[in-house]
Amino acid sequence: MAKQKKISPGQKVVLALLGLFLVVQAFGLYLGSKLIALPEIEPMTEAVWGAGIFLYILIATAFVLLIIKYWKNFLKVMELLAIFVSTEIFFEVLLLGFVPESTAFIVALTLALAITASRVFWKNILTQNVAILLSIIGVGALLGAQLGFLPAIILLGLLTVYDVIAVFKTKHMVTMAKEITKQQLAFTLAIPTKKHTFQLGGGDLVMPLVFSVAVLREFGLVTALSTVTGSMLCLILFFAWLFKRPGRAYPALPPVTLGAIIGWSIAVLAGVVF
């Protein structure tokens, strides 16, 4: 009888990251569909919105770098504020349609406070991952529902180019990642092993979600799912390539973006042909 091949620690990490990536996309699309159905949320369709949000991200990044240099402890305050606002969005949208709006707001506020407090009193990988996952799903769904397809793909493209430059050229993204990891802040998704803790940046999770929700609004569920599938497949290939090159930081957004655009293109072309 043939021995069953054991799953290596590296393969377990990959499976965990892919599973969490899929959870973010699936939950985010669900929340995004609820937001898209709201008449008061009208998409920003002009291309300038994509460039404008990118500029805002650059300014925010510069601010974070200044904090890292002169006031590192303030990062903890930023983390708590970001968690509170983002998780409140998540819970309020999740409860949308199930309870009255006033009740949803109070419950969401209470749960957001609880998640934020957990990061104060129990600073561990579990609370870190719960906080980052809920935050990404809430913010990604909201931003994706508010952006039209054109500004969303422009934003995704600009951030992908920026990610490459920030990791390989200026290397300030590596500096930020090291400080975030050192302080165990909930800005990355962490998967621990005996030898190392693997990190996946929040941007690598939130931007594919923003794009897939924007695709959902413009092209429908099938095309959005094709976009997610493309992202997942390219992420698998990226991880397979990455594990042969340990010890160095690589940007995950470029392969995820490539996969998302390929998945979207295939679905659109299939719709035209068939």
PASEBA-1860 file (N, C-alpha, C; in nm, 3 decimals):
! residues 274
1> MAKQKKIS> 0.085/-0.119/0.000/0.000/0.000/0.000/0.089/0.126/0.000 ~ 0.064/0.212/-0.096/0.148/0.332/-0.113/0.126/0.429/0.003 ~ 0.239/0.488/0.046/0.230/0.586/0.153/0.171/0.717/0.102 ~ 0.086/0.774/0.185/0.030/0.904/0.150/0.135/1.013/0.170 ~ 0.146/1.099/0.071/0.245/1.206/0.077/0.197/1.313/0.172 ~ 0.283/1.349/0.270/0.246/1.451/0.368/0.255/1.590/0.308 ~ 0.167/1.675/0.354/0.172/1.814/0.311/0.281/1.885/0.387 ~ 0.371/1.952/0.315/0.483/2.021/0.379/0.434/2.148/0.447
9> PGQKVVLA> 0.512/2.203/0.543/0.474/2.329/0.608/0.453/2.442/0.508 ~ 0.537/2.446/0.404/0.522/2.549/0.301/0.391/2.538/0.227 ~ 0.352/2.414/0.195/0.224/2.391/0.126/0.106/2.428/0.214 ~ 0.119/2.403/0.345/0.013/2.442/0.438/-0.005/2.593/0.443 ~ 0.107/2.664/0.440/0.102/2.811/0.439/0.032/2.861/0.313 ~ 0.069/2.805/0.199/0.008/2.844/0.072/-0.142/2.818/0.073 ~ -0.181/2.700/0.121/-0.323/2.666/0.127/-0.399/2.760/0.220 ~ -0.337/2.794/0.333/-0.401/2.886/0.427/-0.418/3.024/0.366
17> LLGLFLVV> -0.314/3.075/0.301/-0.321/3.208/0.239/-0.423/3.211/0.126 ~ -0.424/3.106/0.045/-0.521/3.099/-0.065/-0.663/3.089/-0.012 ~ -0.681/3.011/0.095/-0.813/2.998/0.155/-0.864/3.131/0.208 ~ -0.776/3.204/0.276/-0.815/3.335/0.331/-0.838/3.437/0.220 ~ -0.758/3.428/0.115/-0.779/3.516/-0.002/-0.918/3.492/-0.061 ~ -0.956/3.364/-0.072/-1.087/3.330/-0.127/-1.199/3.377/-0.036 ~ -1.179/3.367/0.096/-1.279/3.415/0.193/-1.301/3.565/0.176 ~ -1.191/3.639/0.163/-1.200/3.784/0.143/-1.280/3.817/0.017
25> QAFGLYLG> -1.248/3.748/-0.092/-1.315/3.775/-0.220/-1.463/3.739/-0.215 ~ -1.494/3.621/-0.160/-1.633/3.575/-0.156/-1.719/3.664/-0.067 ~ -1.670/3.689/0.054/-1.744/3.774/0.148/-1.754/3.917/0.095 ~ -1.645/3.965/0.035/-1.643/4.100/-0.019/-1.741/4.118/-0.133 ~ -1.751/4.019/-0.220/-1.848/4.026/-0.329/-1.992/4.026/-0.276 ~ -2.014/3.949/-0.170/-2.147/3.947/-0.109/-2.184/4.084/-0.053 ~ -2.092/4.142/0.024/-2.118/4.275/0.080/-2.126/4.380/-0.031 ~ -2.040/4.364/-0.131/-2.042/4.457/-0.244/-2.175/4.456/-0.317
33> SKLIALPE> -2.233/4.337/-0.333/-2.362/4.326/-0.402/-2.472/4.397/-0.323 ~ -2.463/4.395/-0.191/-2.561/4.464/-0.108/-2.547/4.616/-0.122 ~ -2.423/4.662/-0.129/-2.399/4.805/-0.144/-2.437/4.855/-0.283 ~ -2.409/4.774/-0.383/-2.443/4.812/-0.521/-2.594/4.830/-0.537 ~ -2.671/4.751/-0.462/-2.817/4.758/-0.471/-2.874/4.884/-0.407 ~ -2.794/4.956/-0.328/-2.843/5.077/-0.263/-2.848/5.192/-0.363 ~ -2.964/5.258/-0.378/-2.974/5.367/-0.476/-2.888/5.488/-0.443 ~ -2.856/5.505/-0.313/-2.778/5.623/-0.273/-2.629/5.610/-0.306
41> IEPMTEAV> -2.583/5.489/-0.341/-2.443/5.472/-0.378/-2.430/5.473/-0.529 ~ -2.388/5.585/-0.583/-2.368/5.600/-0.727/-2.219/5.588/-0.757 ~ -2.183/5.507/-0.858/-2.040/5.486/-0.887/-1.972/5.610/-0.943 ~ -1.847/5.630/-0.904/-1.764/5.737/-0.960/-1.700/5.683/-1.087 ~ -1.747/5.724/-1.200/-1.708/5.662/-1.328/-1.592/5.732/-1.398 ~ -1.561/5.856/-1.359/-1.454/5.929/-1.427/-1.318/5.869/-1.393 ~ -1.231/5.863/-1.494/-1.098/5.805/-1.476/-1.016/5.878/-1.370 ~ -1.044/6.007/-1.355/-0.966/6.088/-1.261/-0.978/6.038/-1.117
49> WGAGIFLY> -1.089/5.968/-1.086/-1.105/5.917/-0.950/-1.000/5.811/-0.918 ~ -0.966/5.729/-1.015/-0.862/5.628/-0.993/-0.728/5.692/-0.961 ~ -0.691/5.794/-1.039/-0.565/5.865/-1.015/-0.570/5.943/-0.884 ~ -0.688/5.998/-0.851/-0.703/6.075/-0.727/-0.684/5.989/-0.603 ~ -0.744/5.870/-0.604/-0.729/5.779/-0.489/-0.585/5.732/-0.478 ~ -0.521/5.709/-0.593/-0.379/5.669/-0.593/-0.293/5.778/-0.529 ~ -0.321/5.904/-0.563/-0.247/6.016/-0.504/-0.268/6.021/-0.353 ~ -0.392/5.998/-0.310/-0.422/5.995/-0.167/-0.342/5.885/-0.097
57> ILIATAFV> -0.328/5.769/-0.161/-0.252/5.658/-0.103/-0.104/5.694/-0.092 ~ -0.052/5.763/-0.192/0.088/5.807/-0.188/0.112/5.902/-0.071 ~ 0.020/5.996/-0.051/0.032/6.091/0.061/0.025/6.018/0.194 ~ -0.070/5.924/0.205/-0.083/5.845/0.328/0.042/5.763/0.356 ~ 0.103/5.707/0.250/0.225/5.629/0.265/0.340/5.716/0.315 ~ 0.351/5.837/0.257/0.456/5.930/0.300/0.438/5.965/0.448 ~ 0.311/5.982/0.489/0.281/6.013/0.629/0.324/5.898/0.720 ~ 0.297/5.775/0.677/0.335/5.658/0.757/0.486/5.647/0.769
65> LLIIKYWK> 0.558/5.675/0.660/0.704/5.669/0.662/0.762/5.773/0.759 ~ 0.702/5.890/0.763/0.745/5.993/0.858/0.722/5.948/1.003 ~ 0.607/5.883/1.024/0.576/5.831/1.158/0.678/5.724/1.200 ~ 0.711/5.635/1.105/0.809/5.530/1.134/0.943/5.589/1.175 ~ 0.977/5.701/1.112/1.107/5.764/1.138/1.109/5.843/1.269 ~ 0.997/5.914/1.299/1.001/6.007/1.411/0.910/5.970/1.529 ~ 0.806/5.887/1.505/0.710/5.861/1.613/0.648/5.722/1.593 ~ 0.726/5.619/1.612/0.683/5.483/1.580/0.560/5.439/1.658
73> NFLKVMEL> 0.547/5.484/1.781/0.434/5.441/1.865/0.299/5.487/1.810 ~ 0.300/5.595/1.729/0.174/5.644/1.674/0.112/5.546/1.575 ~ 0.195/5.454/1.524/0.143/5.351/1.434/0.037/5.266/1.503 ~ 0.054/5.246/1.633/-0.044/5.168/1.710/-0.179/5.240/1.716 ~ -0.174/5.373/1.728/-0.297/5.453/1.729/-0.365/5.445/1.591 ~ -0.284/5.456/1.485/-0.338/5.445/1.349/-0.403/5.309/1.326 ~ -0.337/5.205/1.377/-0.392/5.070/1.362/-0.531/5.060/1.425 ~ -0.544/5.109/1.548/-0.671/5.099/1.619/-0.781/5.180/1.552
81> LAIFVSTE> -0.747/5.300/1.504/-0.845/5.383/1.432/-0.890/5.315/1.304 ~ -0.794/5.260/1.230/-0.826/5.192/1.104/-0.914/5.070/1.128 ~ -0.882/4.993/1.231/-0.962/4.874/1.263/-1.104/4.913/1.300 ~ -1.117/5.014/1.386/-1.250/5.054/1.433/-1.338/5.099/1.317 ~ -1.288/5.188/1.234/-1.367/5.242/1.122/-1.401/5.132/1.021 ~ -1.301/5.051/0.987/-1.320/4.949/0.883/-1.413/4.836/0.927 ~ -1.397/4.790/1.052/-1.484/4.681/1.098/-1.627/4.731/1.122 ~ -1.642/4.858/1.158/-1.776/4.914/1.172/-1.848/4.910/1.037
89> IFFEVLLL> -1.776/4.944/0.931/-1.832/4.936/0.795/-1.872/4.793/0.764 ~ -1.783/4.699/0.795/-1.810/4.557/0.767/-1.940/4.511/0.833 ~ -1.952/4.534/0.963/-2.068/4.484/1.036/-2.197/4.556/0.996 ~ -2.186/4.685/0.968/-2.307/4.760/0.931/-2.361/4.713/0.797 ~ -2.270/4.689/0.701/-2.314/4.639/0.570/-2.365/4.496/0.582 ~ -2.298/4.415/0.664/-2.340/4.276/0.684/-2.483/4.268/0.738 ~ -2.518/4.358/0.829/-2.650/4.358/0.892/-2.756/4.427/0.807 ~ -2.712/4.492/0.700/-2.802/4.565/0.613/-2.912/4.474/0.557
97> GFVPESTA> -3.036/4.512/0.579/-3.149/4.433/0.530/-3.202/4.331/0.628 ~ -3.126/4.303/0.734/-3.169/4.206/0.833/-3.233/4.273/0.956 ~ -3.181/4.389/0.990/-3.233/4.464/1.106/-3.250/4.610/1.065 ~ -3.328/4.689/1.139/-3.340/4.832/1.107/-3.204/4.902/1.108 ~ -3.193/5.009/1.029/-3.065/5.079/1.013/-3.008/5.127/1.147 ~ -3.096/5.181/1.232/-3.049/5.232/1.361/-2.991/5.119/1.447 ~ -3.058/5.004/1.445/-3.009/4.887/1.520/-2.878/4.837/1.462 ~ -2.871/4.833/1.329/-2.749/4.788/1.261/-2.630/4.875/1.300
105> FIVALTLA> -2.653/5.005/1.307/-2.545/5.098/1.342/-2.495/5.073/1.485 ~ -2.588/5.056/1.579/-2.551/5.034/1.719/-2.477/4.902/1.736 ~ -2.529/4.796/1.673/-2.465/4.664/1.683/-2.327/4.668/1.618 ~ -2.318/4.731/1.500/-2.190/4.740/1.429/-2.088/4.818/1.510 ~ -2.133/4.925/1.573/-2.045/5.007/1.657/-1.991/4.926/1.775 ~ -2.080/4.850/1.836/-2.042/4.768/1.952/-1.942/4.660/1.913 ~ -1.969/4.591/1.801/-1.879/4.485/1.756/-1.743/4.541/1.711 ~ -1.747/4.658/1.647/-1.622/4.722/1.604/-1.537/4.760/1.725
113> LAITASRV> -1.602/4.810/1.828/-1.531/4.843/1.953/-1.470/4.717/2.016 ~ -1.544/4.607/2.010/-1.495/4.481/2.066/-1.371/4.431/1.990 ~ -1.376/4.437/1.857/-1.262/4.394/1.776/-1.141/4.483/1.803 ~ -1.165/4.614/1.811/-1.057/4.709/1.839/-0.997/4.685/1.977 ~ -1.083/4.662/2.075/-1.036/4.636/2.212/-0.954/4.508/2.218 ~ -0.990/4.409/2.137/-0.916/4.283/2.136/-0.770/4.303/2.097 ~ -0.747/4.405/2.012/-0.609/4.434/1.970/-0.530/4.505/2.081 ~ -0.603/4.564/2.175/-0.536/4.630/2.288/-0.499/4.527/2.396
121> FWKNILTQ> -0.593/4.437/2.426/-0.574/4.345/2.539/-0.519/4.208/2.499 ~ -0.540/4.167/2.373/-0.489/4.037/2.326/-0.418/4.058/2.193 ~ -0.295/4.104/2.200/-0.218/4.135/2.078/-0.149/4.009/2.029 ~ -0.222/3.930/1.950/-0.165/3.806/1.898/-0.204/3.790/1.751 ~ -0.158/3.682/1.691/-0.182/3.662/1.547/-0.330/3.639/1.518 ~ -0.403/3.575/1.610/-0.546/3.552/1.589/-0.622/3.684/1.578 ~ -0.603/3.772/1.676/-0.674/3.901/1.671/-0.624/3.987/1.554 ~ -0.497/3.973/1.521/-0.442/4.045/1.406/-0.511/4.003/1.276
129> NVAILLSI> -0.522/3.872/1.256/-0.581/3.822/1.132/-0.731/3.850/1.123 ~ -0.801/3.835/1.236/-0.945/3.867/1.236/-0.967/4.013/1.202 ~ -0.888/4.101/1.265/-0.902/4.244/1.242/-0.872/4.282/1.098 ~ -0.763/4.230/1.041/-0.726/4.267/0.904/-0.826/4.211/0.803 ~ -0.875/4.090/0.826/-0.970/4.030/0.732/-1.102/4.107/0.729 ~ -1.157/4.136/0.846/-1.283/4.211/0.851/-1.266/4.352/0.794 ~ -1.152/4.414/0.824/-1.125/4.550/0.775/-1.117/4.552/0.623 ~ -1.043/4.457/0.567/-1.025/4.452/0.422/-1.157/4.426/0.350
137> IGVGALLG> -1.236/4.333/0.403/-1.364/4.302/0.340/-1.456/4.423/0.341 ~ -1.463/4.493/0.455/-1.550/4.610/0.465/-1.507/4.723/0.374 ~ -1.380/4.760/0.381/-1.330/4.872/0.300/-1.329/4.837/0.152 ~ -1.285/4.716/0.118/-1.279/4.674/-0.022/-1.415/4.672/-0.088 ~ -1.515/4.620/-0.016/-1.651/4.615/-0.070/-1.707/4.755/-0.091 ~ -1.685/4.843/0.005/-1.736/4.980/-0.005/-1.669/5.057/-0.118 ~ -1.536/5.051/-0.126/-1.464/5.124/-0.230/-1.497/5.067/-0.368 ~ -1.505/4.935/-0.379/-1.539/4.873/-0.507/-1.678/4.911/-0.554
145> AQLGFLPA> -1.773/4.921/-0.460/-1.911/4.959/-0.496/-1.919/5.105/-0.538 ~ -1.828/5.187/-0.487/-1.831/5.330/-0.518/-1.754/5.365/-0.644 ~ -1.665/5.275/-0.689/-1.586/5.303/-0.808/-1.646/5.236/-0.931 ~ -1.643/5.309/-1.041/-1.677/5.248/-1.169/-1.563/5.161/-1.216 ~ -1.586/5.086/-1.325/-1.484/4.994/-1.374/-1.357/5.066/-1.418 ~ -1.370/5.175/-1.493/-1.252/5.245/-1.546/-1.162/5.299/-1.435 ~ -1.213/5.376/-1.338/-1.124/5.422/-1.231/-1.068/5.307/-1.147 ~ -1.144/5.197/-1.135/-1.096/5.083/-1.057/-0.975/5.017/-1.124
153> IILLGLLT> -0.981/5.000/-1.255/-0.869/4.934/-1.325/-0.749/5.028/-1.335 ~ -0.775/5.159/-1.342/-0.665/5.256/-1.341/-0.595/5.254/-1.205 ~ -0.674/5.254/-1.098/-0.618/5.248/-0.963/-0.537/5.121/-0.943 ~ -0.592/5.009/-0.988/-0.523/4.880/-0.974/-0.391/4.882/-1.050 ~ -0.393/4.935/-1.171/-0.272/4.941/-1.252/-0.165/5.030/-1.191 ~ -0.205/5.148/-1.144/-0.110/5.240/-1.082/-0.047/5.182/-0.956 ~ -0.130/5.118/-0.874/-0.079/5.059/-0.751/0.013/4.940/-0.778 ~ -0.012/4.868/-0.887/0.074/4.755/-0.923/0.213/4.803/-0.962
161> VYDVIAVF> 0.218/4.908/-1.045/0.347/4.966/-1.083/0.419/5.022/-0.960 ~ 0.341/5.091/-0.877/0.396/5.150/-0.754/0.452/5.041/-0.662 ~ 0.383/4.929/-0.652/0.425/4.819/-0.566/0.563/4.767/-0.608 ~ 0.584/4.753/-0.737/0.713/4.706/-0.789/0.823/4.805/-0.754 ~ 0.797/4.935/-0.778/0.895/5.040/-0.749/0.926/5.046/-0.599 ~ 0.820/5.037/-0.517/0.835/5.051/-0.371/0.910/4.934/-0.309 ~ 0.905/4.817/-0.372/0.974/4.700/-0.319/1.116/4.688/-0.373 ~ 1.134/4.708/-0.503/1.264/4.683/-0.565/1.352/4.808/-0.581
169> KTKHMVTM> 1.290/4.925/-0.599/1.368/5.045/-0.627/1.389/5.128/-0.501 ~ 1.285/5.191/-0.451/1.299/5.275/-0.330/1.307/5.191/-0.204 ~ 1.245/5.072/-0.207/1.247/4.975/-0.096/1.179/5.027/0.031 ~ 1.102/5.135/0.020/1.034/5.185/0.140/0.920/5.094/0.184 ~ 0.867/5.015/0.090/0.763/4.919/0.128/0.820/4.811/0.219 ~ 0.944/4.773/0.195/1.011/4.674/0.280/1.033/4.732/0.419 ~ 1.072/4.860/0.425/1.091/4.928/0.553/0.961/4.930/0.633 ~ 0.851/4.964/0.565/0.720/4.966/0.631/0.681/4.828/0.680
177> AKEITKQQ> 0.703/4.728/0.595/0.665/4.591/0.630/0.742/4.542/0.753 ~ 0.871/4.575/0.760/0.952/4.532/0.874/0.903/4.595/1.004 ~ 0.868/4.723/1.000/0.820/4.790/1.121/0.683/4.738/1.162 ~ 0.596/4.714/1.063/0.462/4.660/1.091/0.473/4.521/1.153 ~ 0.565/4.438/1.099/0.585/4.304/1.153/0.645/4.310/1.293 ~ 0.739/4.401/1.313/0.804/4.417/1.443/0.703/4.452/1.552 ~ 0.609/4.542/1.519/0.509/4.584/1.617/0.383/4.497/1.617 ~ 0.380/4.394/1.530/0.266/4.303/1.519/0.135/4.380/1.494
185> LAFTLAIP> 0.140/4.471/1.399/0.023/4.553/1.367/-0.066/4.481/1.267 ~ -0.195/4.510/1.274/-0.294/4.441/1.189/-0.306/4.509/1.053 ~ -0.191/4.524/0.985/-0.190/4.575/0.848/-0.149/4.467/0.749 ~ -0.117/4.350/0.803/-0.082/4.235/0.718/-0.152/4.110/0.771 ~ -0.166/4.013/0.682/-0.219/3.883/0.720/-0.100/3.794/0.753 ~ -0.101/3.732/0.870/0.015/3.655/0.916/-0.017/3.506/0.930 ~ 0.070/3.423/0.872/0.057/3.278/0.885/0.186/3.226/0.948 ~ 0.182/3.184/1.075/0.305/3.141/1.143/0.341/2.995/1.114
193> TKKHTFQL> 0.471/2.968/1.108/0.523/2.832/1.105/0.632/2.823/1.213 ~ 0.692/2.706/1.230/0.796/2.690/1.332/0.918/2.776/1.302 ~ 0.947/2.794/1.171/1.069/2.866/1.133/1.046/3.014/1.103 ~ 0.925/3.046/1.056/0.905/3.182/1.004/0.756/3.215/1.004 ~ 0.726/3.346/1.013/0.587/3.393/0.999/0.573/3.460/0.864 ~ 0.488/3.404/0.780/0.468/3.458/0.646/0.363/3.569/0.650 ~ 0.390/3.676/0.575/0.301/3.793/0.576/0.250/3.821/0.435 ~ 0.123/3.857/0.425/0.064/3.904/0.299/0.002/4.039/0.327
201> GGGDLVMP> 0.048/4.140/0.254/0.005/4.277/0.280/-0.143/4.300/0.257 ~ -0.199/4.393/0.333/-0.341/4.424/0.319/-0.377/4.471/0.179 ~ -0.286/4.546/0.116/-0.312/4.595/-0.019/-0.324/4.483/-0.122 ~ -0.249/4.374/-0.099/-0.254/4.259/-0.190/-0.388/4.187/-0.182 ~ -0.461/4.209/-0.074/-0.593/4.149/-0.056/-0.705/4.245/-0.095 ~ -0.690/4.372/-0.056/-0.801/4.466/-0.074/-0.817/4.509/-0.220 ~ -0.706/4.527/-0.294/-0.719/4.579/-0.430/-0.785/4.481/-0.526 ~ -0.753/4.350/-0.520/-0.830/4.256/-0.604/-0.979/4.258/-0.572
209> LVFSVAVL> -1.012/4.279/-0.443/-1.152/4.286/-0.403/-1.219/4.411/-0.459 ~ -1.151/4.524/-0.449/-1.205/4.649/-0.506/-1.236/4.629/-0.654 ~ -1.142/4.569/-0.725/-1.159/4.548/-0.869/-1.273/4.451/-0.899 ~ -1.279/4.340/-0.825/-1.383/4.239/-0.852/-1.523/4.293/-0.822 ~ -1.535/4.378/-0.718/-1.665/4.439/-0.688/-1.703/4.539/-0.796 ~ -1.606/4.616/-0.846/-1.632/4.709/-0.956/-1.674/4.632/-1.082 ~ -1.611/4.517/-1.106/-1.648/4.431/-1.218/-1.789/4.376/-1.198 ~ -1.821/4.339/-1.075/-1.956/4.289/-1.043/-2.063/4.391/-1.081
217> REFGLVTA> -2.039/4.516/-1.048/-2.136/4.621/-1.081/-2.151/4.638/-1.233 ~ -2.039/4.637/-1.302/-2.038/4.669/-1.445/-2.074/4.551/-1.534 ~ -2.027/4.430/-1.496/-2.036/4.315/-1.588/-2.115/4.197/-1.532 ~ -2.145/4.197/-1.403/-2.223/4.088/-1.346/-2.141/3.986/-1.271 ~ -2.210/3.891/-1.208/-2.147/3.796/-1.116/-2.051/3.700/-1.186 ~ -2.088/3.648/-1.303/-2.002/3.550/-1.371/-1.866/3.610/-1.404 ~ -1.866/3.731/-1.456/-1.739/3.797/-1.490/-1.659/3.828/-1.364 ~ -1.728/3.867/-1.256/-1.659/3.893/-1.129/-1.594/3.765/-1.077
225> LSTVTGSM> -1.663/3.653/-1.085/-1.608/3.525/-1.039/-1.490/3.482/-1.127 ~ -1.497/3.510/-1.255/-1.385/3.481/-1.345/-1.264/3.565/-1.309 ~ -1.289/3.690/-1.268/-1.182/3.779/-1.224/-1.114/3.723/-1.098 ~ -1.195/3.677/-1.004/-1.141/3.619/-0.881/-1.062/3.491/-0.912 ~ -1.114/3.409/-1.001/-1.046/3.284/-1.039/-0.909/3.313/-1.100 ~ -0.904/3.413/-1.187/-0.776/3.452/-1.248/-0.675/3.496/-1.143 ~ -0.721/3.576/-1.048/-0.634/3.621/-0.938/-0.580/3.503/-0.859 ~ -0.669/3.409/-0.827/-0.631/3.293/-0.748/-0.526/3.208/-0.820
233> LCLILFFA> -0.548/3.183/-0.948/-0.455/3.098/-1.023/-0.316/3.160/-1.032 ~ -0.312/3.290/-1.059/-0.182/3.358/-1.066/-0.116/3.367/-0.929 ~ -0.196/3.376/-0.824/-0.140/3.378/-0.688/-0.079/3.242/-0.654 ~ -0.142/3.134/-0.699/-0.087/3.000/-0.679/0.048/2.986/-0.748 ~ 0.056/3.032/-0.872/0.181/3.027/-0.947/0.289/3.113/-0.881 ~ 0.247/3.228/-0.830/0.340/3.319/-0.762/0.397/3.253/-0.636 ~ 0.311/3.189/-0.557/0.358/3.122/-0.435/0.453/3.007/-0.468 ~ 0.420/2.931/-0.574/0.506/2.821/-0.616/0.644/2.873/-0.655
241> WLFKRPGR> 0.647/2.987/-0.722/0.773/3.050/-0.761/0.846/3.108/-0.640 ~ 0.770/3.167/-0.548/0.825/3.235/-0.432/0.896/3.140/-0.336 ~ 0.840/3.021/-0.317/0.897/2.928/-0.220/1.031/2.871/-0.264 ~ 1.067/2.894/-0.390/1.199/2.854/-0.438/1.301/2.965/-0.419 ~ 1.252/3.081/-0.370/1.339/3.197/-0.349/1.315/3.257/-0.210 ~ 1.346/3.182/-0.105/1.320/3.230/0.032/1.415/3.342/0.072 ~ 1.370/3.421/0.172/1.458/3.520/0.230/1.457/3.656/0.166 ~ 1.370/3.677/0.068/1.365/3.808/0.003/1.219/3.849/-0.016
249> AYPALPPV> 1.194/3.979/-0.007/1.057/4.031/-0.022/1.025/4.049/-0.170 ~ 0.906/4.006/-0.210/0.858/4.024/-0.347/0.716/4.079/-0.342 ~ 0.681/4.166/-0.435/0.545/4.221/-0.437/0.445/4.119/-0.492 ~ 0.334/4.100/-0.421/0.233/4.003/-0.464/0.127/4.064/-0.555 ~ 0.117/4.198/-0.554/0.010/4.261/-0.631/0.025/4.243/-0.783 ~ 0.147/4.249/-0.840/0.158/4.231/-0.986/0.098/4.101/-1.039 ~ 0.132/3.982/-0.983/0.069/3.861/-1.034/-0.082/3.856/-1.009 ~ -0.126/3.910/-0.895/-0.269/3.912/-0.865/-0.343/4.001/-0.966
257> TLGAIIGW> -0.284/4.116/-0.996/-0.344/4.207/-1.095/-0.349/4.142/-1.233 ~ -0.238/4.080/-1.272/-0.233/4.012/-1.401/-0.342/3.906/-1.410 ~ -0.356/3.826/-1.305/-0.459/3.722/-1.305/-0.599/3.777/-1.311 ~ -0.623/3.887/-1.237/-0.756/3.949/-1.236/-0.793/4.000/-1.375 ~ -0.699/4.064/-1.442/-0.726/4.120/-1.575/-0.744/4.008/-1.678 ~ -0.664/3.902/-1.665/-0.681/3.787/-1.756/-0.818/3.722/-1.735 ~ -0.855/3.701/-1.608/-0.986/3.642/-1.578/-1.101/3.727/-1.630 ~ -1.090/3.858/-1.610/-1.193/3.950/-1.661/-1.198/3.945/-1.814
265> SIAVLAGV> -1.082/3.946/-1.878/-1.076/3.947/-2.025/-1.138/3.821/-2.084 ~ -1.107/3.706/-2.024/-1.162/3.579/-2.074/-1.314/3.578/-2.065 ~ -1.366/3.626/-1.951/-1.513/3.629/-1.933/-1.579/3.723/-2.032 ~ -1.518/3.838/-2.055/-1.575/3.937/-2.149/-1.570/3.883/-2.291 ~ -1.456/3.825/-2.330/-1.444/3.771/-2.465/-1.538/3.651/-2.486 ~ -1.551/3.568/-2.383/-1.643/3.454/-2.393/-1.786/3.503/-2.410 ~ -1.821/3.613/-2.343/-1.956/3.669/-2.356/-1.981/3.723/-2.494 ~ -1.876/3.780/-2.554/-1.890/3.833/-2.690/-1.904/3.721/-2.791
273> VF> -1.820/3.615/-2.774/-1.818/3.505/-2.869/-1.943/3.418/-2.858 ~ -1.983/3.390/-2.734/-2.095/3.297/-2.716/-2.226/3.370/-2.685
END
